[in-house]
Amino acid sequence: MVNTVVRRVYNNLFKRTSTFALTILLGAVFFERAFDSGGDMLWDHLNRGKQWKDIKDKYGLPAEEEE
């Protein structure tokens, strides 16, 4: 079972240099996006209530004067 899965992954993704490079490139792009999103979520969770997006309603922004 495991041998079959490993063989299929090797034959479909890693056997040819072009597909190997494409697999690495796509993996890096998806990892970067997931890591960045995870970092942003962690930052927002740890700093909840301290960021401008959380406190901007407490401060009344001056109304823009019409000329």
Predicted model as a PDB file, atoms N, CA, C, CB and O in Angstrom, pLDDT in the B-factor column:
MODEL        1                                                                  
ATOM      1  N   MET A   1       0.825  -1.195   0.000  1.00 85.00           N  
ATOM      2  CA  MET A   1       0.000   0.000   0.000  1.00 85.00           C  
ATOM      3  C   MET A   1       0.870   1.260   0.000  1.00 85.00           C  
ATOM      4  CB  MET A   1      -0.939  -0.003   1.212  1.00 85.00           C  
ATOM      5  O   MET A   1       0.732   2.103  -0.886  1.00 85.00           O  
ATOM      6  N   VAL A   2       1.751   1.395   0.969  1.00 86.00           N  
ATOM      7  CA  VAL A   2       2.617   2.573   1.045  1.00 86.00           C  
ATOM      8  C   VAL A   2       3.563   2.590  -0.146  1.00 86.00           C  
ATOM      9  CB  VAL A   2       3.415   2.589   2.373  1.00 86.00           C  
ATOM     10  O   VAL A   2       3.834   3.644  -0.721  1.00 86.00           O  
ATOM     11  N   ASN A   3       4.056   1.427  -0.508  1.00 93.00           N  
ATOM     12  CA  ASN A   3       4.970   1.328  -1.642  1.00 93.00           C  
ATOM     13  C   ASN A   3       4.298   1.811  -2.926  1.00 93.00           C  
ATOM     14  CB  ASN A   3       5.460  -0.117  -1.810  1.00 93.00           C  
ATOM     15  O   ASN A   3       4.935   2.467  -3.750  1.00 93.00           O  
ATOM     16  N   THR A   4       3.025   1.491  -3.097  1.00 95.00           N  
ATOM     17  CA  THR A   4       2.281   1.914  -4.280  1.00 95.00           C  
ATOM     18  C   THR A   4       2.124   3.430  -4.303  1.00 95.00           C  
ATOM     19  CB  THR A   4       0.905   1.237  -4.320  1.00 95.00           C  
ATOM     20  O   THR A   4       2.289   4.049  -5.354  1.00 95.00           O  
ATOM     21  N   VAL A   5       1.810   4.029  -3.168  1.00 95.00           N  
ATOM     22  CA  VAL A   5       1.644   5.484  -3.091  1.00 95.00           C  
ATOM     23  C   VAL A   5       2.970   6.183  -3.375  1.00 95.00           C  
ATOM     24  CB  VAL A   5       1.105   5.900  -1.702  1.00 95.00           C  
ATOM     25  O   VAL A   5       3.015   7.156  -4.128  1.00 95.00           O  
ATOM     26  N   VAL A   6       4.032   5.692  -2.780  1.00 95.00           N  
ATOM     27  CA  VAL A   6       5.355   6.291  -2.995  1.00 95.00           C  
ATOM     28  C   VAL A   6       5.754   6.167  -4.461  1.00 95.00           C  
ATOM     29  CB  VAL A   6       6.418   5.617  -2.089  1.00 95.00           C  
ATOM     30  O   VAL A   6       6.301   7.109  -5.035  1.00 95.00           O  
ATOM     31  N   ARG A   7       5.493   5.039  -5.060  1.00 96.00           N  
ATOM     32  CA  ARG A   7       5.831   4.835  -6.473  1.00 96.00           C  
ATOM     33  C   ARG A   7       5.042   5.789  -7.370  1.00 96.00           C  
ATOM     34  CB  ARG A   7       5.558   3.377  -6.885  1.00 96.00           C  
ATOM     35  O   ARG A   7       5.597   6.349  -8.315  1.00 96.00           O  
ATOM     36  N   ARG A   8       3.744   5.978  -7.080  1.00 95.00           N  
ATOM     37  CA  ARG A   8       2.935   6.888  -7.887  1.00 95.00           C  
ATOM     38  C   ARG A   8       3.400   8.337  -7.733  1.00 95.00           C  
ATOM     39  CB  ARG A   8       1.460   6.768  -7.499  1.00 95.00           C  
ATOM     40  O   ARG A   8       3.483   9.074  -8.716  1.00 95.00           O  
ATOM     41  N   VAL A   9       3.697   8.735  -6.523  1.00 93.00           N  
ATOM     42  CA  VAL A   9       4.192  10.102  -6.299  1.00 93.00           C  
ATOM     43  C   VAL A   9       5.503  10.299  -7.034  1.00 93.00           C  
ATOM     44  CB  VAL A   9       4.377  10.389  -4.786  1.00 93.00           C  
ATOM     45  O   VAL A   9       5.696  11.324  -7.689  1.00 93.00           O  
ATOM     46  N   TYR A  10       6.397   9.346  -6.940  1.00 94.00           N  
ATOM     47  CA  TYR A  10       7.678   9.459  -7.627  1.00 94.00           C  
ATOM     48  C   TYR A  10       7.488   9.531  -9.142  1.00 94.00           C  
ATOM     49  CB  TYR A  10       8.579   8.277  -7.265  1.00 94.00           C  
ATOM     50  O   TYR A  10       8.067  10.397  -9.800  1.00 94.00           O  
ATOM     51  N   ASN A  11       6.688   8.636  -9.692  1.00 94.00           N  
ATOM     52  CA  ASN A  11       6.502   8.607 -11.148  1.00 94.00           C  
ATOM     53  C   ASN A  11       5.782   9.844 -11.677  1.00 94.00           C  
ATOM     54  CB  ASN A  11       5.727   7.369 -11.543  1.00 94.00           C  
ATOM     55  O   ASN A  11       6.067  10.297 -12.785  1.00 94.00           O  
ATOM     56  N   ASN A  12       4.852  10.393 -10.897  1.00 93.00           N  
ATOM     57  CA  ASN A  12       4.075  11.533 -11.381  1.00 93.00           C  
ATOM     58  C   ASN A  12       4.706  12.886 -11.085  1.00 93.00           C  
ATOM     59  CB  ASN A  12       2.714  11.493 -10.785  1.00 93.00           C  
ATOM     60  O   ASN A  12       4.492  13.835 -11.840  1.00 93.00           O  
ATOM     61  N   LEU A  13       5.481  13.005 -10.003  1.00 91.00           N  
ATOM     62  CA  LEU A  13       5.973  14.317  -9.603  1.00 91.00           C  
ATOM     63  C   LEU A  13       7.492  14.471  -9.629  1.00 91.00           C  
ATOM     64  CB  LEU A  13       5.486  14.618  -8.244  1.00 91.00           C  
ATOM     65  O   LEU A  13       7.989  15.550  -9.952  1.00 91.00           O  
ATOM     66  N   PHE A  14       8.229  13.433  -9.303  1.00 91.00           N  
ATOM     67  CA  PHE A  14       9.667  13.599  -9.090  1.00 91.00           C  
ATOM     68  C   PHE A  14      10.560  12.941 -10.125  1.00 91.00           C  
ATOM     69  CB  PHE A  14      10.019  13.071  -7.773  1.00 91.00           C  
ATOM     70  O   PHE A  14      11.775  13.136 -10.093  1.00 91.00           O  
ATOM     71  N   LYS A  15      10.004  12.184 -11.025  1.00 93.00           N  
ATOM     72  CA  LYS A  15      10.840  11.442 -11.969  1.00 93.00           C  
ATOM     73  C   LYS A  15      11.487  12.361 -13.001  1.00 93.00           C  
ATOM     74  CB  LYS A  15      10.013  10.377 -12.673  1.00 93.00           C  
ATOM     75  O   LYS A  15      12.674  12.226 -13.298  1.00 93.00           O  
ATOM     76  N   ARG A  16      10.705  13.298 -13.548  1.00 95.00           N  
ATOM     77  CA  ARG A  16      11.246  14.221 -14.540  1.00 95.00           C  
ATOM     78  C   ARG A  16      11.649  15.521 -13.862  1.00 95.00           C  
ATOM     79  CB  ARG A  16      10.220  14.489 -15.662  1.00 95.00           C  
ATOM     80  O   ARG A  16      10.997  15.956 -12.914  1.00 95.00           O  
ATOM     81  N   THR A  17      12.699  16.131 -14.334  1.00 94.00           N  
ATOM     82  CA  THR A  17      13.207  17.355 -13.737  1.00 94.00           C  
ATOM     83  C   THR A  17      12.198  18.492 -13.839  1.00 94.00           C  
ATOM     84  CB  THR A  17      14.510  17.756 -14.399  1.00 94.00           C  
ATOM     85  O   THR A  17      12.065  19.291 -12.912  1.00 94.00           O  
ATOM     86  N   SER A  18      11.494  18.567 -14.951  1.00 94.00           N  
ATOM     87  CA  SER A  18      10.532  19.659 -15.128  1.00 94.00           C  
ATOM     88  C   SER A  18       9.391  19.561 -14.125  1.00 94.00           C  
ATOM     89  CB  SER A  18       9.975  19.652 -16.551  1.00 94.00           C  
ATOM     90  O   SER A  18       9.010  20.571 -13.533  1.00 94.00           O  
ATOM     91  N   THR A  19       8.842  18.377 -13.920  1.00 94.00           N  
ATOM     92  CA  THR A  19       7.747  18.241 -12.960  1.00 94.00           C  
ATOM     93  C   THR A  19       8.257  18.373 -11.531  1.00 94.00           C  
ATOM     94  CB  THR A  19       7.037  16.895 -13.144  1.00 94.00           C  
ATOM     95  O   THR A  19       7.535  18.858 -10.660  1.00 94.00           O  
ATOM     96  N   PHE A  20       9.486  17.949 -11.281  1.00 95.00           N  
ATOM     97  CA  PHE A  20      10.090  18.119  -9.953  1.00 95.00           C  
ATOM     98  C   PHE A  20      10.223  19.603  -9.631  1.00 95.00           C  
ATOM     99  CB  PHE A  20      11.476  17.424  -9.881  1.00 95.00           C  
ATOM    100  O   PHE A  20       9.862  20.036  -8.536  1.00 95.00           O  
ATOM    101  N   ALA A  21      10.742  20.386 -10.581  1.00 96.00           N  
ATOM    102  CA  ALA A  21      10.912  21.821 -10.358  1.00 96.00           C  
ATOM    103  C   ALA A  21       9.557  22.504 -10.183  1.00 96.00           C  
ATOM    104  CB  ALA A  21      11.685  22.461 -11.527  1.00 96.00           C  
ATOM    105  O   ALA A  21       9.410  23.373  -9.324  1.00 96.00           O  
ATOM    106  N   LEU A  22       8.573  22.123 -10.984  1.00 95.00           N  
ATOM    107  CA  LEU A  22       7.242  22.702 -10.860  1.00 95.00           C  
ATOM    108  C   LEU A  22       6.613  22.349  -9.510  1.00 95.00           C  
ATOM    109  CB  LEU A  22       6.346  22.221 -12.006  1.00 95.00           C  
ATOM    110  O   LEU A  22       5.962  23.192  -8.893  1.00 95.00           O  
ATOM    111  N   THR A  23       6.800  21.122  -9.055  1.00 95.00           N  
ATOM    112  CA  THR A  23       6.276  20.704  -7.753  1.00 95.00           C  
ATOM    113  C   THR A  23       6.902  21.525  -6.637  1.00 95.00           C  
ATOM    114  CB  THR A  23       6.535  19.206  -7.519  1.00 95.00           C  
ATOM    115  O   THR A  23       6.197  21.976  -5.734  1.00 95.00           O  
ATOM    116  N   ILE A  24       8.204  21.723  -6.684  1.00 96.00           N  
ATOM    117  CA  ILE A  24       8.894  22.512  -5.663  1.00 96.00           C  
ATOM    118  C   ILE A  24       8.412  23.965  -5.702  1.00 96.00           C  
ATOM    119  CB  ILE A  24      10.428  22.446  -5.868  1.00 96.00           C  
ATOM    120  O   ILE A  24       8.161  24.560  -4.654  1.00 96.00           O  
ATOM    121  N   LEU A  25       8.282  24.532  -6.887  1.00 97.00           N  
ATOM    122  CA  LEU A  25       7.839  25.918  -7.032  1.00 97.00           C  
ATOM    123  C   LEU A  25       6.423  26.106  -6.484  1.00 97.00           C  
ATOM    124  CB  LEU A  25       7.894  26.342  -8.504  1.00 97.00           C  
ATOM    125  O   LEU A  25       6.172  27.024  -5.704  1.00 97.00           O  
ATOM    126  N   LEU A  26       5.517  25.247  -6.890  1.00 97.00           N  
ATOM    127  CA  LEU A  26       4.138  25.360  -6.402  1.00 97.00           C  
ATOM    128  C   LEU A  26       4.046  25.106  -4.904  1.00 97.00           C  
ATOM    129  CB  LEU A  26       3.233  24.384  -7.146  1.00 97.00           C  
ATOM    130  O   LEU A  26       3.285  25.772  -4.203  1.00 97.00           O  
ATOM    131  N   GLY A  27       4.809  24.155  -4.420  1.00 97.00           N  
ATOM    132  CA  GLY A  27       4.833  23.897  -2.984  1.00 97.00           C  
ATOM    133  C   GLY A  27       5.324  25.097  -2.202  1.00 97.00           C  
ATOM    134  O   GLY A  27       4.782  25.416  -1.144  1.00 97.00           O  
ATOM    135  N   ALA A  28       6.351  25.766  -2.715  1.00 98.00           N  
ATOM    136  CA  ALA A  28       6.883  26.954  -2.043  1.00 98.00           C  
ATOM    137  C   ALA A  28       5.867  28.090  -2.042  1.00 98.00           C  
ATOM    138  CB  ALA A  28       8.178  27.412  -2.718  1.00 98.00           C  
ATOM    139  O   ALA A  28       5.731  28.791  -1.039  1.00 98.00           O  
ATOM    140  N   VAL A  29       5.160  28.283  -3.139  1.00 98.00           N  
ATOM    141  CA  VAL A  29       4.155  29.347  -3.216  1.00 98.00           C  
ATOM    142  C   VAL A  29       3.024  29.079  -2.229  1.00 98.00           C  
ATOM    143  CB  VAL A  29       3.596  29.466  -4.652  1.00 98.00           C  
ATOM    144  O   VAL A  29       2.635  29.974  -1.478  1.00 98.00           O  
ATOM    145  N   PHE A  30       2.498  27.874  -2.220  1.00 98.00           N  
ATOM    146  CA  PHE A  30       1.406  27.556  -1.309  1.00 98.00           C  
ATOM    147  C   PHE A  30       1.857  27.596   0.148  1.00 98.00           C  
ATOM    148  CB  PHE A  30       0.834  26.188  -1.638  1.00 98.00           C  
ATOM    149  O   PHE A  30       1.106  28.050   1.011  1.00 98.00           O  
ATOM    150  N   PHE A  31       3.059  27.134   0.430  1.00 98.00           N  
ATOM    151  CA  PHE A  31       3.571  27.189   1.799  1.00 98.00           C  
ATOM    152  C   PHE A  31       3.714  28.637   2.250  1.00 98.00           C  
ATOM    153  CB  PHE A  31       4.926  26.458   1.905  1.00 98.00           C  
ATOM    154  O   PHE A  31       3.359  28.969   3.381  1.00 98.00           O  
ATOM    155  N   GLU A  32       4.231  29.503   1.377  1.00 98.00           N  
ATOM    156  CA  GLU A  32       4.412  30.911   1.729  1.00 98.00           C  
ATOM    157  C   GLU A  32       3.083  31.568   2.050  1.00 98.00           C  
ATOM    158  CB  GLU A  32       5.105  31.663   0.596  1.00 98.00           C  
ATOM    159  O   GLU A  32       2.976  32.315   3.022  1.00 98.00           O  
ATOM    160  N   ARG A  33       2.067  31.295   1.239  1.00 98.00           N  
ATOM    161  CA  ARG A  33       0.748  31.893   1.472  1.00 98.00           C  
ATOM    162  C   ARG A  33       0.132  31.368   2.769  1.00 98.00           C  
ATOM    163  CB  ARG A  33      -0.191  31.605   0.285  1.00 98.00           C  
ATOM    164  O   ARG A  33      -0.454  32.140   3.528  1.00 98.00           O  
ATOM    165  N   ALA A  34       0.255  30.080   3.028  1.00 98.00           N  
ATOM    166  CA  ALA A  34      -0.298  29.507   4.254  1.00 98.00           C  
ATOM    167  C   ALA A  34       0.454  30.023   5.481  1.00 98.00           C  
ATOM    168  CB  ALA A  34      -0.240  27.969   4.202  1.00 98.00           C  
ATOM    169  O   ALA A  34      -0.166  30.340   6.497  1.00 98.00           O  
ATOM    170  N   PHE A  35       1.769  30.109   5.397  1.00 98.00           N  
ATOM    171  CA  PHE A  35       2.573  30.590   6.510  1.00 98.00           C  
ATOM    172  C   PHE A  35       2.260  32.053   6.807  1.00 98.00           C  
ATOM    173  CB  PHE A  35       4.065  30.415   6.208  1.00 98.00           C  
ATOM    174  O   PHE A  35       2.151  32.438   7.971  1.00 98.00           O  
ATOM    175  N   ASP A  36       2.113  32.867   5.770  1.00 98.00           N  
ATOM    176  CA  ASP A  36       1.801  34.279   5.934  1.00 98.00           C  
ATOM    177  C   ASP A  36       0.410  34.453   6.554  1.00 98.00           C  
ATOM    178  CB  ASP A  36       1.882  35.007   4.581  1.00 98.00           C  
ATOM    179  O   ASP A  36       0.235  35.268   7.459  1.00 98.00           O  
ATOM    180  N   SER A  37      -0.559  33.706   6.081  1.00 98.00           N  
ATOM    181  CA  SER A  37      -1.908  33.795   6.643  1.00 98.00           C  
ATOM    182  C   SER A  37      -1.921  33.338   8.098  1.00 98.00           C  
ATOM    183  CB  SER A  37      -2.892  32.953   5.815  1.00 98.00           C  
ATOM    184  O   SER A  37      -2.574  33.954   8.941  1.00 98.00           O  
ATOM    185  N   GLY A  38      -1.208  32.273   8.387  1.00 98.00           N  
ATOM    186  CA  GLY A  38      -1.136  31.781   9.764  1.00 98.00           C  
ATOM    187  C   GLY A  38      -0.463  32.787  10.686  1.00 98.00           C  
ATOM    188  O   GLY A  38      -0.899  32.984  11.820  1.00 98.00           O  
ATOM    189  N   GLY A  39       0.586  33.417  10.207  1.00 98.00           N  
ATOM    190  CA  GLY A  39       1.266  34.435  11.005  1.00 98.00           C  
ATOM    191  C   GLY A  39       0.379  35.638  11.269  1.00 98.00           C  
ATOM    192  O   GLY A  39       0.367  36.176  12.376  1.00 98.00           O  
ATOM    193  N   ASP A  40      -0.362  36.061  10.254  1.00 97.00           N  
ATOM    194  CA  ASP A  40      -1.291  37.182  10.440  1.00 97.00           C  
ATOM    195  C   ASP A  40      -2.393  36.835  11.433  1.00 97.00           C  
ATOM    196  CB  ASP A  40      -1.909  37.588   9.101  1.00 97.00           C  
ATOM    197  O   ASP A  40      -2.760  37.658  12.271  1.00 97.00           O  
ATOM    198  N   MET A  41      -2.921  35.617  11.339  1.00 97.00           N  
ATOM    199  CA  MET A  41      -3.967  35.215  12.285  1.00 97.00           C  
ATOM    200  C   MET A  41      -3.428  35.151  13.707  1.00 97.00           C  
ATOM    201  CB  MET A  41      -4.554  33.857  11.888  1.00 97.00           C  
ATOM    202  O   MET A  41      -4.106  35.571  14.645  1.00 97.00           O  
ATOM    203  N   LEU A  42      -2.224  34.634  13.875  1.00 98.00           N  
ATOM    204  CA  LEU A  42      -1.616  34.578  15.204  1.00 98.00           C  
ATOM    205  C   LEU A  42      -1.373  35.980  15.745  1.00 98.00           C  
ATOM    206  CB  LEU A  42      -0.300  33.791  15.163  1.00 98.00           C  
ATOM    207  O   LEU A  42      -1.654  36.246  16.913  1.00 98.00           O  
ATOM    208  N   TRP A  43      -0.855  36.881  14.915  1.00 97.00           N  
ATOM    209  CA  TRP A  43      -0.605  38.260  15.325  1.00 97.00           C  
ATOM    210  C   TRP A  43      -1.903  38.946  15.741  1.00 97.00           C  
ATOM    211  CB  TRP A  43       0.068  39.042  14.191  1.00 97.00           C  
ATOM    212  O   TRP A  43      -1.949  39.620  16.769  1.00 97.00           O  
ATOM    213  N   ASP A  44      -2.956  38.775  14.942  1.00 96.00           N  
ATOM    214  CA  ASP A  44      -4.243  39.387  15.271  1.00 96.00           C  
ATOM    215  C   ASP A  44      -4.810  38.816  16.564  1.00 96.00           C  
ATOM    216  CB  ASP A  44      -5.239  39.183  14.128  1.00 96.00           C  
ATOM    217  O   ASP A  44      -5.413  39.544  17.353  1.00 96.00           O  
ATOM    218  N   HIS A  45      -4.622  37.531  16.785  1.00 97.00           N  
ATOM    219  CA  HIS A  45      -5.123  36.914  18.012  1.00 97.00           C  
ATOM    220  C   HIS A  45      -4.361  37.415  19.236  1.00 97.00           C  
ATOM    221  CB  HIS A  45      -5.021  35.389  17.919  1.00 97.00           C  
ATOM    222  O   HIS A  45      -4.972  37.726  20.258  1.00 97.00           O  
ATOM    223  N   LEU A  46      -3.046  37.497  19.145  1.00 97.00           N  
ATOM    224  CA  LEU A  46      -2.243  37.928  20.283  1.00 97.00           C  
ATOM    225  C   LEU A  46      -2.385  39.419  20.579  1.00 97.00           C  
ATOM    226  CB  LEU A  46      -0.795  37.600  20.036  1.00 97.00           C  
ATOM    227  O   LEU A  46      -2.168  39.846  21.713  1.00 97.00           O  
ATOM    228  N   ASN A  47      -2.745  40.210  19.577  1.00 96.00           N  
ATOM    229  CA  ASN A  47      -2.851  41.657  19.752  1.00 96.00           C  
ATOM    230  C   ASN A  47      -4.285  42.161  19.623  1.00 96.00           C  
ATOM    231  CB  ASN A  47      -1.976  42.361  18.744  1.00 96.00           C  
ATOM    232  O   ASN A  47      -4.516  43.309  19.242  1.00 96.00           O  
ATOM    233  N   ARG A  48      -5.229  41.312  19.935  1.00 95.00           N  
ATOM    234  CA  ARG A  48      -6.637  41.696  19.854  1.00 95.00           C  
ATOM    235  C   ARG A  48      -6.906  42.840  20.826  1.00 95.00           C  
ATOM    236  CB  ARG A  48      -7.563  40.485  20.160  1.00 95.00           C  
ATOM    237  O   ARG A  48      -6.525  42.785  21.996  1.00 95.00           O  
ATOM    238  N   GLY A  49      -7.570  43.876  20.321  1.00 92.00           N  
ATOM    239  CA  GLY A  49      -7.903  45.024  21.148  1.00 92.00           C  
ATOM    240  C   GLY A  49      -6.819  46.093  21.175  1.00 92.00           C  
ATOM    241  O   GLY A  49      -7.027  47.154  21.763  1.00 92.00           O  
ATOM    242  N   LYS A  50      -5.689  45.850  20.568  1.00 93.00           N  
ATOM    243  CA  LYS A  50      -4.582  46.800  20.573  1.00 93.00           C  
ATOM    244  C   LYS A  50      -4.325  47.415  19.207  1.00 93.00           C  
ATOM    245  CB  LYS A  50      -3.333  46.125  21.060  1.00 93.00           C  
ATOM    246  O   LYS A  50      -3.535  48.352  19.086  1.00 93.00           O  
ATOM    247  N   GLN A  51      -4.964  46.914  18.209  1.00 92.00           N  
ATOM    248  CA  GLN A  51      -4.707  47.376  16.848  1.00 92.00           C  
ATOM    249  C   GLN A  51      -5.732  48.430  16.442  1.00 92.00           C  
ATOM    250  CB  GLN A  51      -4.733  46.194  15.860  1.00 92.00           C  
ATOM    251  O   GLN A  51      -6.828  48.500  16.997  1.00 92.00           O  
ATOM    252  N   TRP A  52      -5.355  49.241  15.470  1.00 90.00           N  
ATOM    253  CA  TRP A  52      -6.229  50.319  15.028  1.00 90.00           C  
ATOM    254  C   TRP A  52      -7.577  49.808  14.558  1.00 90.00           C  
ATOM    255  CB  TRP A  52      -5.569  51.100  13.922  1.00 90.00           C  
ATOM    256  O   TRP A  52      -8.604  50.436  14.817  1.00 90.00           O  
ATOM    257  N   LYS A  53      -7.587  48.686  13.877  1.00 89.00           N  
ATOM    258  CA  LYS A  53      -8.862  48.169  13.381  1.00 89.00           C  
ATOM    259  C   LYS A  53      -9.804  47.790  14.521  1.00 89.00           C  
ATOM    260  CB  LYS A  53      -8.625  46.961  12.486  1.00 89.00           C  
ATOM    261  O   LYS A  53     -11.019  47.739  14.329  1.00 89.00           O  
ATOM    262  N   ASP A  54      -9.250  47.522  15.712  1.00 89.00           N  
ATOM    263  CA  ASP A  54     -10.077  47.163  16.854  1.00 89.00           C  
ATOM    264  C   ASP A  54     -10.540  48.382  17.654  1.00 89.00           C  
ATOM    265  CB  ASP A  54      -9.318  46.222  17.755  1.00 89.00           C  
ATOM    266  O   ASP A  54     -11.596  48.331  18.285  1.00 89.00           O  
ATOM    267  N   ILE A  55      -9.774  49.474  17.640  1.00 89.00           N  
ATOM    268  CA  ILE A  55     -10.085  50.614  18.498  1.00 89.00           C  
ATOM    269  C   ILE A  55     -10.536  51.857  17.737  1.00 89.00           C  
ATOM    270  CB  ILE A  55      -8.891  50.952  19.324  1.00 89.00           C  
ATOM    271  O   ILE A  55     -10.830  52.875  18.364  1.00 89.00           O  
ATOM    272  N   LYS A  56     -10.598  51.809  16.435  1.00 87.00           N  
ATOM    273  CA  LYS A  56     -10.927  53.017  15.686  1.00 87.00           C  
ATOM    274  C   LYS A  56     -12.344  53.514  15.956  1.00 87.00           C  
ATOM    275  CB  LYS A  56     -10.753  52.763  14.213  1.00 87.00           C  
ATOM    276  O   LYS A  56     -12.618  54.699  15.760  1.00 87.00           O  
ATOM    277  N   ASP A  57     -13.250  52.649  16.398  1.00 87.00           N  
ATOM    278  CA  ASP A  57     -14.607  53.084  16.711  1.00 87.00           C  
ATOM    279  C   ASP A  57     -14.658  53.903  18.000  1.00 87.00           C  
ATOM    280  CB  ASP A  57     -15.529  51.878  16.827  1.00 87.00           C  
ATOM    281  O   ASP A  57     -15.599  54.671  18.202  1.00 87.00           O  
ATOM    282  N   LYS A  58     -13.666  53.753  18.871  1.00 86.00           N  
ATOM    283  CA  LYS A  58     -13.623  54.506  20.123  1.00 86.00           C  
ATOM    284  C   LYS A  58     -13.241  55.960  19.911  1.00 86.00           C  
ATOM    285  CB  LYS A  58     -12.652  53.864  21.080  1.00 86.00           C  
ATOM    286  O   LYS A  58     -13.561  56.817  20.735  1.00 86.00           O  
ATOM    287  N   TYR A  59     -12.568  56.236  18.824  1.00 85.00           N  
ATOM    288  CA  TYR A  59     -12.110  57.583  18.537  1.00 85.00           C  
ATOM    289  C   TYR A  59     -12.933  58.146  17.384  1.00 85.00           C  
ATOM    290  CB  TYR A  59     -10.594  57.598  18.201  1.00 85.00           C  
ATOM    291  O   TYR A  59     -12.905  57.629  16.267  1.00 85.00           O  
ATOM    292  N   GLY A  60     -13.653  59.196  17.675  1.00 75.00           N  
ATOM    293  CA  GLY A  60     -14.477  59.804  16.642  1.00 75.00           C  
ATOM    294  C   GLY A  60     -13.601  60.545  15.655  1.00 75.00           C  
ATOM    295  O   GLY A  60     -12.907  61.494  16.020  1.00 75.00           O  
ATOM    296  N   LEU A  61     -13.631  60.126  14.440  1.00 69.00           N  
ATOM    297  CA  LEU A  61     -12.874  60.834  13.413  1.00 69.00           C  
ATOM    298  C   LEU A  61     -13.623  62.109  13.074  1.00 69.00           C  
ATOM    299  CB  LEU A  61     -12.663  59.948  12.142  1.00 69.00           C  
ATOM    300  O   LEU A  61     -14.848  62.086  12.946  1.00 69.00           O  
ATOM    301  N   PRO A  62     -12.910  63.229  12.926  1.00 66.00           N  
ATOM    302  CA  PRO A  62     -13.587  64.478  12.613  1.00 66.00           C  
ATOM    303  C   PRO A  62     -14.274  64.394  11.251  1.00 66.00           C  
ATOM    304  CB  PRO A  62     -12.592  65.645  12.638  1.00 66.00           C  
ATOM    305  O   PRO A  62     -13.729  63.859  10.286  1.00 66.00           O  
ATOM    306  N   ALA A  63     -15.466  64.929  11.210  1.00 62.00           N  
ATOM    307  CA  ALA A  63     -16.219  64.921   9.948  1.00 62.00           C  
ATOM    308  C   ALA A  63     -15.521  65.828   8.944  1.00 62.00           C  
ATOM    309  CB  ALA A  63     -17.696  65.379  10.168  1.00 62.00           C  
ATOM    310  O   ALA A  63     -15.027  66.899   9.295  1.00 62.00           O  
ATOM    311  N   GLU A  64     -15.488  65.398   7.724  1.00 66.00           N  
ATOM    312  CA  GLU A  64     -14.846  66.207   6.695  1.00 66.00           C  
ATOM    313  C   GLU A  64     -15.729  67.426   6.407  1.00 66.00           C  
ATOM    314  CB  GLU A  64     -14.599  65.370   5.393  1.00 66.00           C  
ATOM    315  O   GLU A  64     -16.934  67.311   6.183  1.00 66.00           O  
ATOM    316  N   GLU A  65     -15.094  68.572   6.422  1.00 58.00           N  
ATOM    317  CA  GLU A  65     -15.828  69.809   6.192  1.00 58.00           C  
ATOM    318  C   GLU A  65     -16.039  69.995   4.698  1.00 58.00           C  
ATOM    319  CB  GLU A  65     -15.078  71.022   6.796  1.00 58.00           C  
ATOM    320  O   GLU A  65     -15.122  69.827   3.893  1.00 58.00           O  
ATOM    321  N   GLU A  66     -17.262  70.343   4.351  1.00 58.00           N  
ATOM    322  CA  GLU A  66     -17.578  70.584   2.946  1.00 58.00           C  
ATOM    323  C   GLU A  66     -17.324  72.043   2.625  1.00 58.00           C  
ATOM    324  CB  GLU A  66     -19.044  70.198   2.626  1.00 58.00           C  
ATOM    325  O   GLU A  66     -17.639  72.907   3.444  1.00 58.00           O  
ATOM    326  N   GLU A  67     -16.780  72.342   1.490  1.00 56.00           N  
ATOM    327  CA  GLU A  67     -16.477  73.712   1.109  1.00 56.00           C  
ATOM    328  C   GLU A  67     -17.503  74.265   0.166  1.00 56.00           C  
ATOM    329  CB  GLU A  67     -15.122  73.797   0.486  1.00 56.00           C  
ATOM    330  O   GLU A  67     -17.396  75.416  -0.255  1.00 56.00           O  
TER     331      GLU A  67                                                      
ENDMDL                                                                          
END                                                                             
